[in-house]
Amino acid sequence: MISDKEMAALHNLADKQAGKDVDWINIADARALTELGLARRNRGGWEITPQGLALLNGRPSGPRLVTPVDAQSPGPETPTEPE
């Protein structure tokens, strides 16, 4: 579990990625998020990772598994030519 300060920093990183203006992000919080794989540092500064976004969205991180219900659901319809 991450602290409230780290969660606030994670929200700021998500807002930054969305193009919103954000407050300063505490370096210690950003480093802690990096150690957890929830953020990373690049030339433009700190950014949220897919795992960080998944945490904010309440989803487990990692690849999505296909369930039997998903496998049976119909895909997009393909147009047929008139007879």
C-alpha positions, 0 to 999 in steps of 0.5 A: 500500500502506498501513503496518502502523499504518494497517492497524491503524487500519483494523481498529479502524475496522471493529471500531468500526463493528461495535460493538466496543470499540476502542483510540484511533485515531491522528489521523495514521493516520486522516487518511492513510486519509481521503486514500486514501478508506478512512475518513471523518470525521463528527460521530461521529468517524472511520468506515471507508468501503466501500473500506476494508472492501473492502480488509480483505476482500481485494476490489477496491473499486468496483462488482461486475461481473456475469460470464457465470457470474453471468448464467447462474446460476439466481435464486431459485425462484418458487413455482408454483400447484398445477394 
